[in-house]
């Protein structure tokens, strides 16, 4: 199987990844879309270590600074094929938003159990940097 730029010993396949170390925490985008709640979406940090006293509990909530983002499909700053490559680190979670078109970059490396926002890329910033026109051609309602 292919590796990203030949960057590491990494995982050749999802089955290979299942043989790797078990995750101890997971990050879940939580949204309030189609609810009466008028709060920003948030990133929940959940303890999934069965040996932990907080197993299966939300141990941290990171609210986004804006309303109506609709967080969606997070991803890492380094792919899984770079696993165990000391020059690569999965220390940032990239969290795009469907409604606002913002992209949040979350620092999960400094304190994985209580991540912080590292950077926010606005819709304007993204469209200018990518030299594209993101006019809405459909309705999300």
TORBATI-774776 format. One record per atom (N, C-alpha, C): x, y, z; atom name. Coordinates in Angstrom, 3 decimals, decimal comma. Each point is the difference from the previous one (the first is absolute). Example, Ala and Ser with C-alpha at 12.3 -4.5 7.8 and 13.67 -1.06 7.14 Angstrom:
<atom px="13,190" py="-5,690" pz="7,800" at="N"/>
<atom px="-0,890" py="1,190" pz="0,000" at="CA"/>
<atom px="0,900" py="1,200" pz="0,000" at="C"/>
<atom px="-0,350" py="1,050" pz="-0,720" at="N"/>
<atom px="0,820" py="1,190" pz="0,060" at="CA"/>
<atom px="-0,770" py="1,090" pz="0,730" at="C"/>
% end
This chain:
<atom px="0,835" py="-1,188" pz="0,000" at="N"/>
<atom px="-0,835" py="1,188" pz="0,000" at="CA"/>
<atom px="0,878" py="1,249" pz="0,000" at="C"/>
<atom px="-0,560" py="1,083" pz="-0,478" at="N"/>
<atom px="0,751" py="1,253" pz="-0,104" at="CA"/>
<atom px="0,139" py="0,686" pz="1,350" at="C"/>
<atom px="1,079" py="0,731" pz="0,144" at="N"/>
<atom px="0,245" py="0,835" pz="1,169" at="CA"/>
<atom px="-0,004" py="1,444" pz="-0,467" at="C"/>
<atom px="-0,265" py="0,920" pz="0,923" at="N"/>
<atom px="0,018" py="1,405" pz="-0,397" at="CA"/>
<atom px="1,441" py="0,460" pz="-0,146" at="C"/>
<atom px="0,416" py="0,299" pz="-1,156" at="N"/>
<atom px="1,351" py="0,491" pz="-0,291" at="CA"/>
<atom px="1,098" py="-0,881" pz="0,588" at="C"/>
<atom px="-0,290" py="-1,268" pz="0,224" at="N"/>
<atom px="0,990" py="-0,911" pz="0,568" at="CA"/>
<atom px="0,470" py="0,433" pz="1,366" at="C"/>
<atom px="-0,900" py="0,585" pz="0,810" at="N"/>
<atom px="0,444" py="0,688" pz="1,213" at="CA"/>
<atom px="0,126" py="-0,859" pz="1,241" at="C"/>
<atom px="-0,316" py="-1,207" pz="0,020" at="N"/>
<atom px="0,169" py="-0,664" pz="1,284" at="CA"/>
<atom px="-0,355" py="-1,459" pz="-0,048" at="C"/>
<atom px="0,289" py="-0,679" pz="1,078" at="N"/>
<atom px="-0,305" py="-1,419" pz="0,047" at="CA"/>
<atom px="-1,500" py="-0,236" pz="-0,014" at="C"/>
<atom px="-0,752" py="0,892" pz="0,499" at="N"/>
<atom px="-1,444" py="0,078" pz="-0,034" at="CA"/>
<atom px="-0,809" py="-1,259" pz="-0,199" at="C"/>
<atom px="-1,274" py="0,199" pz="-0,171" at="N"/>
<atom px="-0,943" py="-1,089" pz="-0,195" at="CA"/>
<atom px="-0,246" py="-0,208" pz="-1,487" at="C"/>
<atom px="0,149" py="-1,211" pz="-0,461" at="N"/>
<atom px="-0,228" py="-0,310" pz="-1,408" at="CA"/>
<atom px="-1,476" py="-0,083" pz="-0,330" at="C"/>
<atom px="-0,844" py="-0,301" pz="1,003" at="N"/>
<atom px="-1,429" py="-0,194" pz="-0,242" at="CA"/>
<atom px="-0,753" py="0,229" pz="1,312" at="C"/>
<atom px="-1,329" py="0,119" pz="-0,062" at="N"/>
<atom px="-0,778" py="0,093" pz="1,237" at="CA"/>
<atom px="0,192" py="-1,222" pz="0,896" at="C"/>
<atom px="0,135" py="-1,168" pz="-0,585" at="N"/>
<atom px="0,231" py="-1,211" pz="0,790" at="CA"/>
<atom px="1,335" py="0,090" pz="0,735" at="C"/>
<atom px="1,024" py="0,514" pz="-0,685" at="N"/>
<atom px="1,310" py="0,207" pz="0,614" at="CA"/>
<atom px="-0,111" py="0,999" pz="1,159" at="C"/>
<atom px="-0,801" py="1,040" pz="-0,180" at="N"/>
<atom px="-0,182" py="1,011" pz="1,049" at="CA"/>
<atom px="-0,667" py="-0,601" pz="1,237" at="C"/>
<atom px="-0,853" py="-0,974" pz="-0,193" at="N"/>
<atom px="-0,674" py="-0,636" pz="1,135" at="CA"/>
<atom px="0,987" py="-0,741" pz="0,895" at="C"/>
<atom px="1,156" py="-0,338" pz="-0,538" at="N"/>
<atom px="1,037" py="-0,667" pz="0,784" at="CA"/>
<atom px="0,829" py="0,989" pz="0,815" at="C"/>
<atom px="-0,162" py="1,290" pz="-0,263" at="N"/>
<atom px="0,747" py="1,031" pz="0,706" at="CA"/>
<atom px="-0,547" py="0,222" pz="1,403" at="C"/>
<atom px="0,581" py="0,952" pz="0,715" at="N"/>
<atom px="-0,456" py="0,272" pz="1,367" at="CA"/>
<atom px="-1,437" py="0,525" pz="0,028" at="C"/>
<atom px="-0,718" py="-0,364" pz="1,028" at="N"/>
<atom px="-1,389" py="0,425" pz="0,176" at="CA"/>
<atom px="-0,055" py="1,498" pz="0,318" at="C"/>
<atom px="-0,978" py="0,674" pz="-0,565" at="N"/>
<atom px="-0,217" py="1,409" pz="0,320" at="CA"/>
<atom px="-0,403" py="0,128" pz="1,463" at="C"/>
<atom px="0,436" py="1,084" pz="0,653" at="N"/>
<atom px="-0,387" py="0,237" pz="1,384" at="CA"/>
<atom px="-1,004" py="1,130" pz="0,128" at="C"/>
<atom px="-0,001" py="0,900" pz="-0,987" at="N"/>
<atom px="-1,005" py="1,058" pz="-0,063" at="CA"/>
<atom px="-0,433" py="0,177" pz="-1,449" at="C"/>
<atom px="-1,225" py="0,461" pz="-0,184" at="N"/>
<atom px="-0,507" py="0,308" pz="-1,335" at="CA"/>
<atom px="-0,625" py="1,394" pz="0,038" at="C"/>
<atom px="-0,069" py="0,623" pz="-1,178" at="N"/>
<atom px="-0,548" py="1,345" pz="-0,134" at="CA"/>
<atom px="-1,236" py="-0,086" pz="-0,881" at="C"/>
<atom px="-1,107" py="0,538" pz="0,491" at="N"/>
<atom px="-1,265" py="-0,069" pz="-0,718" at="CA"/>
<atom px="-0,572" py="1,392" pz="-0,232" at="C"/>
<atom px="-0,226" py="0,381" pz="-1,271" at="N"/>
<atom px="-0,675" py="1,273" pz="-0,257" at="CA"/>
<atom px="-1,464" py="-0,129" pz="0,421" at="C"/>
<atom px="-0,474" py="0,944" pz="0,770" at="N"/>
<atom px="-1,384" py="-0,005" pz="0,486" at="CA"/>
<atom px="-0,685" py="1,266" pz="-0,490" at="C"/>
<atom px="-1,125" py="-0,182" pz="-0,673" at="N"/>
<atom px="-0,680" py="1,142" pz="-0,619" at="CA"/>
<atom px="-1,409" py="0,161" pz="0,571" at="C"/>
<atom px="-0,511" py="1,213" pz="-0,114" at="N"/>
<atom px="-1,350" py="0,310" pz="0,455" at="CA"/>
<atom px="-0,946" py="0,267" pz="-1,165" at="C"/>
<atom px="0,344" py="-0,398" pz="-1,186" at="N"/>
<atom px="-0,822" py="0,241" pz="-1,194" at="CA"/>
<atom px="-1,393" py="-0,587" pz="0,190" at="C"/>
<atom px="-1,002" py="0,734" pz="-0,406" at="N"/>
<atom px="-1,410" py="-0,413" pz="0,066" at="CA"/>
<atom px="-0,474" py="-0,246" pz="1,431" at="C"/>
<atom px="0,536" py="0,767" pz="0,934" at="N"/>
<atom px="-0,465" py="-0,036" pz="1,388" at="CA"/>
<atom px="-0,364" py="1,424" pz="0,406" at="C"/>
<atom px="-0,611" py="0,142" pz="1,143" at="N"/>
<atom px="-0,325" py="1,330" pz="0,513" at="CA"/>
<atom px="1,159" py="0,619" pz="0,773" at="C"/>
<atom px="1,094" py="-0,735" pz="0,143" at="N"/>
<atom px="1,148" py="0,480" pz="0,762" at="CA"/>
<atom px="0,777" py="1,029" pz="-0,814" at="C"/>
<atom px="0,202" py="1,160" pz="0,570" at="N"/>
<atom px="0,757" py="1,063" pz="-0,655" at="CA"/>
<atom px="1,366" py="0,131" pz="0,661" at="C"/>
<atom px="0,820" py="-1,026" pz="-0,185" at="N"/>
<atom px="1,365" py="-0,023" pz="0,511" at="CA"/>
<atom px="0,919" py="-0,410" pz="-1,133" at="C"/>
<atom px="1,285" py="0,354" pz="0,108" at="N"/>
<atom px="0,952" py="-0,468" pz="-1,014" at="CA"/>
<atom px="0,179" py="-1,519" pz="0,079" at="C"/>
<atom px="0,301" py="-0,611" pz="-1,136" at="N"/>
<atom px="0,369" py="-1,413" pz="-0,017" at="CA"/>
<atom px="1,241" py="-0,179" pz="0,861" at="C"/>
<atom px="0,301" py="-1,245" pz="0,359" at="N"/>
<atom px="1,177" py="-0,232" pz="0,820" at="CA"/>
<atom px="0,676" py="-1,306" pz="-0,384" at="C"/>
<atom px="1,245" py="-0,123" pz="0,406" at="N"/>
<atom px="0,759" py="-1,220" pz="-0,181" at="CA"/>
<atom px="0,047" py="-0,705" pz="1,351" at="C"/>
<atom px="-0,555" py="-1,207" pz="0,060" at="N"/>
<atom px="0,015" py="-0,777" pz="1,242" at="CA"/>
<atom px="1,217" py="-0,917" pz="0,005" at="C"/>
<atom px="0,695" py="-0,050" pz="1,126" at="N"/>
<atom px="1,099" py="-0,934" pz="0,211" at="CA"/>
<atom px="-0,548" py="-1,111" pz="0,885" at="C"/>
<atom px="0,081" py="-1,244" pz="-0,501" at="N"/>
<atom px="-0,565" py="-1,143" pz="0,711" at="CA"/>
<atom px="1,118" py="-0,966" pz="0,366" at="C"/>
<atom px="-0,001" py="-0,420" pz="1,251" at="N"/>
<atom px="0,971" py="-0,975" pz="0,502" at="CA"/>
<atom px="-0,468" py="-1,399" pz="-0,414" at="C"/>
<atom px="0,811" py="-0,704" pz="-0,783" at="N"/>
<atom px="-0,348" py="-1,358" pz="-0,438" at="CA"/>
<atom px="1,011" py="-1,034" pz="0,503" at="C"/>
<atom px="0,702" py="0,354" pz="1,065" at="N"/>
<atom px="0,938" py="-0,931" pz="0,624" at="CA"/>
<atom px="-0,760" py="-0,807" pz="1,055" at="C"/>
<atom px="-0,201" py="-1,310" pz="-0,224" at="N"/>
<atom px="-0,796" py="-0,793" pz="0,940" at="CA"/>
<atom px="0,586" py="-0,057" pz="1,413" at="C"/>
<atom px="1,259" py="0,338" pz="0,159" at="N"/>
<atom px="0,634" py="-0,016" pz="1,326" at="CA"/>
<atom px="-0,162" py="1,330" pz="0,740" at="C"/>
<atom px="-0,575" py="0,982" pz="-0,646" at="N"/>
<atom px="-0,120" py="1,341" pz="0,573" at="CA"/>
<atom px="-1,258" py="0,130" pz="0,859" at="C"/>
<atom px="0,074" py="0,843" pz="1,011" at="N"/>
<atom px="-1,168" py="0,258" pz="0,857" at="CA"/>
<atom px="-1,057" py="0,831" pz="-0,721" at="C"/>
<atom px="0,378" py="0,640" pz="-1,124" at="N"/>
<atom px="-0,956" py="0,798" pz="-0,774" at="CA"/>
<atom px="-0,359" py="-0,669" pz="-1,326" at="C"/>
<atom px="0,169" py="-1,318" pz="-0,057" at="N"/>
<atom px="-0,288" py="-0,777" pz="-1,215" at="CA"/>
<atom px="-1,416" py="0,281" pz="-0,510" at="C"/>
<atom px="-0,097" py="0,247" pz="-1,292" at="N"/>
<atom px="-1,268" py="0,270" pz="-0,707" at="CA"/>
<atom px="-0,664" py="1,306" pz="0,431" at="C"/>
<atom px="0,760" py="0,922" pz="0,524" at="N"/>
<atom px="-0,555" py="1,290" pz="0,406" at="CA"/>
<atom px="0,606" py="1,123" pz="-0,831" at="C"/>
<atom px="-0,789" py="1,041" pz="-0,190" at="N"/>
<atom px="0,527" py="1,230" pz="-0,600" at="CA"/>
<atom px="0,847" py="0,668" pz="1,079" at="C"/>
<atom px="1,282" py="0,170" pz="-0,290" at="N"/>
<atom px="0,909" py="0,573" pz="0,999" at="CA"/>
<atom px="0,322" py="1,467" pz="-0,280" at="C"/>
<atom px="-0,396" py="0,477" pz="-1,195" at="N"/>
<atom px="0,249" py="1,403" pz="-0,330" at="CA"/>
<atom px="-0,919" py="0,408" pz="-1,141" at="C"/>
<atom px="-0,449" py="1,236" pz="0,041" at="N"/>
<atom px="-0,776" py="0,588" pz="-1,109" at="CA"/>
<atom px="0,711" py="1,265" pz="-0,433" at="C"/>
<atom px="0,260" py="0,091" pz="-1,285" at="N"/>
<atom px="0,624" py="1,198" pz="-0,565" at="CA"/>
<atom px="-1,032" py="0,700" pz="-0,876" at="C"/>
<atom px="-0,652" py="1,052" pz="0,519" at="N"/>
<atom px="-0,983" py="0,707" pz="-0,830" at="CA"/>
<atom px="0,697" py="0,814" pz="-1,084" at="C"/>
<atom px="-0,619" py="0,041" pz="-1,160" at="N"/>
<atom px="0,494" py="0,847" pz="-1,067" at="CA"/>
<atom px="-0,423" py="1,440" pz="0,311" at="C"/>
<atom px="0,696" py="0,987" pz="-0,531" at="N"/>
<atom px="-0,310" py="1,392" pz="0,345" at="CA"/>
<atom px="-1,192" py="0,594" pz="-0,760" at="C"/>
<atom px="-0,585" py="-0,762" pz="-0,931" at="N"/>
<atom px="-1,063" py="0,551" pz="-0,841" at="CA"/>
<atom px="-1,229" py="-0,904" pz="-0,001" at="C"/>
<atom px="-1,158" py="0,599" pz="-0,251" at="N"/>
<atom px="-1,237" py="-0,758" pz="-0,175" at="CA"/>
<atom px="-0,115" py="-0,482" pz="-1,445" at="C"/>
<atom px="-0,805" py="-1,024" pz="-0,206" at="N"/>
<atom px="-0,399" py="-0,471" pz="-1,342" at="CA"/>
<atom px="1,165" py="-0,408" pz="-0,888" at="C"/>
<atom px="0,925" py="-0,776" pz="0,536" at="N"/>
<atom px="1,104" py="-0,519" pz="-0,808" at="CA"/>
<atom px="-0,371" py="-1,314" pz="-0,688" at="C"/>
<atom px="-0,588" py="-0,910" pz="0,718" at="N"/>
<atom px="-0,233" py="-1,390" pz="-0,376" at="CA"/>
<atom px="1,321" py="-0,705" pz="-0,314" at="C"/>
<atom px="0,712" py="-0,313" pz="1,066" at="N"/>
<atom px="1,268" py="-0,728" pz="-0,105" at="CA"/>
<atom px="-0,224" py="-1,305" pz="-0,749" at="C"/>
<atom px="1,022" py="-0,423" pz="-0,751" at="N"/>
<atom px="-0,209" py="-1,162" pz="-0,865" at="CA"/>
<atom px="1,311" py="-0,679" pz="-0,353" at="C"/>
<atom px="0,040" py="-1,321" pz="0,025" at="N"/>
<atom px="1,108" py="-0,832" pz="-0,479" at="CA"/>
<atom px="1,397" py="0,519" pz="0,342" at="C"/>
<atom px="0,390" py="-0,166" pz="1,227" at="N"/>
<atom px="1,335" py="0,432" pz="0,406" at="CA"/>
<atom px="1,080" py="-0,874" pz="-0,632" at="C"/>
<atom px="1,209" py="0,508" pz="-0,039" at="N"/>
<atom px="1,134" py="-0,741" pz="-0,553" at="CA"/>
<atom px="1,283" py="0,450" pz="0,681" at="C"/>
<atom px="1,063" py="-0,737" pz="-0,222" at="N"/>
<atom px="1,285" py="0,284" pz="0,642" at="CA"/>
<atom px="0,945" py="0,765" pz="-0,915" at="C"/>
<atom px="0,985" py="0,647" pz="0,599" at="N"/>
<atom px="1,024" py="0,708" pz="-0,755" at="CA"/>
<atom px="1,064" py="-0,952" pz="-0,544" at="C"/>
<atom px="-0,011" py="-1,260" pz="0,413" at="N"/>
<atom px="0,920" py="-1,023" pz="-0,523" at="CA"/>
<atom px="-0,787" py="-1,293" pz="-0,148" at="C"/>
<atom px="0,233" py="-0,724" pz="-1,076" at="N"/>
<atom px="-0,790" py="-1,203" pz="-0,247" at="CA"/>
<atom px="0,513" py="-1,193" pz="0,806" at="C"/>
<atom px="-0,804" py="-1,042" pz="0,048" at="N"/>
<atom px="0,336" py="-1,158" pz="0,833" at="CA"/>
<atom px="1,208" py="-0,773" pz="-0,514" at="C"/>
<atom px="0,352" py="0,167" pz="-1,266" at="N"/>
<atom px="1,187" py="-0,712" pz="-0,478" at="CA"/>
<atom px="1,282" py="0,613" pz="0,557" at="C"/>
<atom px="-0,122" py="1,163" pz="0,652" at="N"/>
<atom px="1,159" py="0,629" pz="0,642" at="CA"/>
<atom px="0,137" py="-0,417" pz="1,462" at="C"/>
<atom px="-0,826" py="-0,939" pz="0,434" at="N"/>
<atom px="0,053" py="-0,454" pz="1,385" at="CA"/>
<atom px="1,406" py="-0,468" pz="0,359" at="C"/>
<atom px="0,473" py="0,409" pz="1,148" at="N"/>
<atom px="1,336" py="-0,336" pz="0,519" at="CA"/>
<atom px="1,149" py="0,677" pz="-0,743" at="C"/>
<atom px="-0,280" py="0,919" pz="-0,893" at="N"/>
<atom px="1,046" py="0,783" pz="-0,644" at="CA"/>
<atom px="0,281" py="1,192" pz="0,908" at="C"/>
<atom px="1,167" py="0,061" pz="0,642" at="N"/>
<atom px="0,266" py="1,068" pz="0,970" at="CA"/>
<atom px="-0,014" py="1,404" pz="-0,604" at="C"/>
<atom px="0,115" py="0,111" pz="-1,316" at="N"/>
<atom px="-0,029" py="1,329" pz="-0,607" at="CA"/>
<atom px="-1,434" py="0,464" pz="-0,279" at="C"/>
<atom px="-0,976" py="-0,870" pz="0,192" at="N"/>
<atom px="-1,413" py="0,335" pz="-0,226" at="CA"/>
<atom px="-0,755" py="-0,137" pz="1,317" at="C"/>
<atom px="-0,974" py="0,860" pz="0,209" at="N"/>
<atom px="-0,763" py="-0,050" pz="1,240" at="CA"/>
<atom px="-1,458" py="0,313" pz="-0,283" at="C"/>
<atom px="-0,888" py="-0,796" pz="0,551" at="N"/>
<atom px="-1,430" py="0,277" pz="-0,108" at="CA"/>
<atom px="-0,372" py="0,910" pz="1,173" at="C"/>
<atom px="0,412" py="1,241" pz="-0,086" at="N"/>
<atom px="-0,231" py="0,929" pz="1,098" at="CA"/>
<atom px="-1,054" py="1,052" pz="-0,305" at="C"/>
<atom px="-0,567" py="-0,042" pz="-1,187" at="N"/>
<atom px="-1,046" py="0,945" pz="-0,385" at="CA"/>
<atom px="-1,170" py="-0,774" pz="-0,611" at="C"/>
<atom px="-1,188" py="0,373" pz="0,420" at="N"/>
<atom px="-1,228" py="-0,542" pz="-0,560" at="CA"/>
<atom px="-0,604" py="1,094" pz="-0,867" at="C"/>
<atom px="-0,307" py="-0,319" pz="-1,244" at="N"/>
<atom px="-0,581" py="0,968" pz="-0,927" at="CA"/>
<atom px="-1,503" py="-0,221" pz="-0,003" at="C"/>
<atom px="-0,739" py="1,054" pz="0,315" at="N"/>
<atom px="-1,438" py="-0,105" pz="0,232" at="CA"/>
<atom px="-0,753" py="1,004" pz="-0,873" at="C"/>
<atom px="-0,449" py="-0,419" pz="-1,192" at="N"/>
<atom px="-0,728" py="0,914" pz="-0,876" at="CA"/>
<atom px="-1,467" py="0,142" pz="0,410" at="C"/>
<atom px="-0,618" py="1,075" pz="-0,477" at="N"/>
<atom px="-1,401" py="0,284" pz="0,288" at="CA"/>
<atom px="-0,783" py="0,118" pz="-1,295" at="C"/>
<atom px="-1,158" py="-0,641" pz="-0,052" at="N"/>
<atom px="-0,810" py="0,021" pz="-1,216" at="CA"/>
<atom px="-0,721" py="1,323" pz="-0,220" at="C"/>
<atom px="-0,629" py="0,527" pz="1,025" at="N"/>
<atom px="-0,825" py="1,191" pz="-0,180" at="CA"/>
<atom px="0,839" py="1,261" pz="-0,128" at="C"/>
<atom px="0,961" py="0,189" pz="0,886" at="N"/>
<atom px="0,792" py="1,234" pz="0,013" at="CA"/>
<atom px="1,204" py="-0,041" pz="-0,931" at="C"/>
<atom px="0,402" py="-1,176" pz="-0,427" at="N"/>
<atom px="1,208" py="-0,211" pz="-0,812" at="CA"/>
<atom px="1,286" py="0,348" pz="0,755" at="C"/>
<atom px="-0,084" py="0,154" pz="1,314" at="N"/>
<atom px="1,214" py="0,200" pz="0,791" at="CA"/>
<atom px="0,732" py="-1,323" pz="0,137" at="C"/>
<atom px="1,297" py="0,092" pz="0,221" at="N"/>
<atom px="0,812" py="-1,172" pz="0,301" at="CA"/>
<atom px="0,710" py="0,274" pz="1,318" at="C"/>
<atom px="-0,244" py="-0,867" pz="0,963" at="N"/>
<atom px="0,658" py="0,116" pz="1,299" at="CA"/>
<atom px="1,164" py="-0,976" pz="0,041" at="C"/>
<atom px="1,136" py="0,470" pz="0,468" at="N"/>
<atom px="1,165" py="-0,853" pz="0,212" at="CA"/>
<atom px="0,160" py="-0,114" pz="1,511" at="C"/>
<atom px="-0,112" py="-1,230" pz="0,506" at="N"/>
<atom px="-0,025" py="-0,245" pz="1,437" at="CA"/>
<atom px="1,329" py="-0,600" pz="0,444" at="C"/>
<atom px="0,586" py="0,588" pz="1,028" at="N"/>
<atom px="1,242" py="-0,518" pz="0,581" at="CA"/>
<atom px="-0,366" py="-1,128" pz="0,966" at="C"/>
<atom px="0,287" py="-1,229" pz="-0,411" at="N"/>
<atom px="-0,240" py="-1,162" pz="0,862" at="CA"/>
<atom px="1,316" py="-0,576" pz="0,508" at="C"/>
<atom px="1,103" py="0,620" pz="-0,365" at="N"/>
<atom px="1,314" py="-0,493" pz="0,400" at="CA"/>
<atom px="0,472" py="0,516" pz="1,347" at="C"/>
<atom px="-0,276" py="1,265" pz="0,282" at="N"/>
<atom px="0,467" py="0,604" pz="1,246" at="CA"/>
<atom px="-0,658" py="-0,658" pz="1,214" at="C"/>
<atom px="-1,313" py="-0,129" pz="-0,037" at="N"/>
<atom px="-0,744" py="-0,654" pz="1,077" at="CA"/>
<atom px="-1,122" py="-0,819" pz="-0,640" at="C"/>
<atom px="0,263" py="-1,253" pz="-0,366" at="N"/>
<atom px="-0,992" py="-0,806" pz="-0,726" at="CA"/>
<atom px="-1,340" py="-0,153" pz="0,717" at="C"/>
<atom px="-0,001" py="0,063" pz="1,331" at="N"/>
<atom px="-1,248" py="-0,165" pz="0,753" at="CA"/>
<atom px="-0,806" py="1,300" pz="0,094" at="C"/>
<atom px="0,602" py="1,126" pz="-0,362" at="N"/>
<atom px="-0,677" py="1,296" pz="0,014" at="CA"/>
<atom px="0,519" py="0,846" pz="-1,155" at="C"/>
<atom px="-0,377" py="-0,351" pz="-1,234" at="N"/>
<atom px="0,516" py="0,727" pz="-1,169" at="CA"/>
<atom px="-0,461" py="1,462" pz="-0,027" at="C"/>
<atom px="0,739" py="0,791" pz="-0,768" at="N"/>
<atom px="-0,275" py="1,431" pz="-0,158" at="CA"/>
<atom px="-0,032" py="0,343" pz="-1,490" at="C"/>
<atom px="-0,652" py="1,092" pz="-0,317" at="N"/>
<atom px="-0,003" py="0,480" pz="-1,384" at="CA"/>
<atom px="1,374" py="0,593" pz="-0,302" at="C"/>
<atom px="0,615" py="-0,471" pz="-1,072" at="N"/>
<atom px="1,298" py="0,507" pz="-0,434" at="CA"/>
<atom px="-0,195" py="1,140" pz="-1,006" at="C"/>
<atom px="-0,942" py="-0,184" pz="-0,923" at="N"/>
<atom px="-0,205" py="0,994" pz="-1,052" at="CA"/>
<atom px="-1,406" py="-0,140" pz="-0,566" at="C"/>
<atom px="-0,559" py="1,110" pz="-0,434" at="N"/>
<atom px="-1,289" py="-0,002" pz="-0,693" at="CA"/>
<atom px="0,200" py="0,628" pz="-1,364" at="C"/>
<atom px="-0,361" py="-0,727" pz="-1,034" at="N"/>
<atom px="0,057" py="0,532" pz="-1,370" at="CA"/>
<atom px="-1,424" py="0,361" pz="-0,405" at="C"/>
<atom px="-0,223" py="1,274" pz="-0,265" at="N"/>
<atom px="-1,333" py="0,470" pz="-0,373" at="CA"/>
<atom px="-0,304" py="-0,368" pz="-1,448" at="C"/>
<atom px="-1,262" py="0,096" pz="-0,343" at="N"/>
<atom px="-0,428" py="-0,259" pz="-1,380" at="CA"/>
<atom px="0,738" py="0,935" pz="-0,963" at="C"/>
<atom px="0,125" py="1,262" pz="0,372" at="N"/>
<atom px="0,688" py="0,982" pz="-0,837" at="CA"/>
<atom px="1,463" py="-0,377" pz="-0,175" at="C"/>
<atom px="0,645" py="-0,389" pz="1,084" at="N"/>
<atom px="1,404" py="-0,413" pz="-0,055" at="CA"/>
<atom px="0,180" py="-1,190" pz="-0,949" at="C"/>
<atom px="-0,874" py="-0,970" pz="0,118" at="N"/>
<atom px="0,098" py="-1,206" pz="-0,842" at="CA"/>
<atom px="-0,226" py="0,342" pz="-1,468" at="C"/>
<atom px="-1,025" py="0,792" pz="-0,304" at="N"/>
<atom px="-0,285" py="0,316" pz="-1,398" at="CA"/>
<atom px="1,095" py="0,856" pz="-0,631" at="C"/>
<atom px="0,556" py="0,934" pz="0,772" at="N"/>
<atom px="1,089" py="0,832" pz="-0,534" at="CA"/>
<atom px="1,256" py="-0,822" pz="-0,247" at="C"/>
<atom px="0,365" py="-0,858" pz="0,958" at="N"/>
<atom px="1,202" py="-0,822" pz="-0,130" at="CA"/>
<atom px="-0,119" py="-1,011" pz="-1,131" at="C"/>
<atom px="-1,217" py="-0,483" pz="-0,231" at="N"/>
<atom px="-0,207" py="-1,030" pz="-1,026" at="CA"/>
<atom px="-0,403" py="0,602" pz="-1,339" at="C"/>
<atom px="-0,157" py="1,327" pz="-0,019" at="N"/>
<atom px="-0,389" py="0,701" pz="-1,220" at="CA"/>
<atom px="-1,265" py="-0,607" pz="-0,611" at="C"/>
<atom px="-1,015" py="-0,144" pz="0,844" at="N"/>
<atom px="-1,254" py="-0,572" pz="-0,502" at="CA"/>
<atom px="-1,182" py="0,822" pz="0,472" at="C"/>
<atom px="-1,098" py="-0,181" pz="-0,648" at="N"/>
<atom px="-1,232" py="0,689" pz="0,321" at="CA"/>
<atom px="-0,955" py="-1,017" pz="0,602" at="C"/>
<atom px="-0,358" py="0,202" pz="1,270" at="N"/>
<atom px="-0,862" py="-0,963" pz="0,685" at="CA"/>
<atom px="-1,402" py="0,562" pz="0,185" at="C"/>
<atom px="-0,617" py="0,453" pz="-1,080" at="N"/>
<atom px="-1,367" py="0,487" pz="0,103" at="CA"/>
<atom px="-0,913" py="-1,188" pz="0,272" at="C"/>
<atom px="-0,979" py="0,220" pz="0,849" at="N"/>
<atom px="-0,941" py="-1,076" pz="0,305" at="CA"/>
<atom px="-0,930" py="-0,207" pz="-1,176" at="C"/>
<atom px="-0,078" py="-1,237" pz="-0,442" at="N"/>
<atom px="-0,864" py="-0,335" pz="-1,110" at="CA"/>
<atom px="-1,171" py="-0,871" pz="0,461" at="C"/>
<atom px="-0,067" py="-0,267" pz="1,283" at="N"/>
<atom px="-1,092" py="-0,799" pz="0,536" at="CA"/>
<atom px="-0,319" py="0,456" pz="1,408" at="C"/>
<atom px="-1,089" py="-0,467" pz="0,514" at="N"/>
<atom px="-0,416" py="0,364" pz="1,354" at="CA"/>
<atom px="0,238" py="-1,175" pz="0,929" at="C"/>
<atom px="0,477" py="0,271" pz="1,199" at="N"/>
<atom px="0,241" py="-1,053" pz="0,994" at="CA"/>
<atom px="-1,225" py="-0,256" pz="0,852" at="C"/>
<atom px="-1,034" py="0,783" pz="-0,164" at="N"/>
<atom px="-1,207" py="-0,167" pz="0,845" at="CA"/>
<atom px="-0,903" py="-1,074" pz="-0,514" at="C"/>
% end
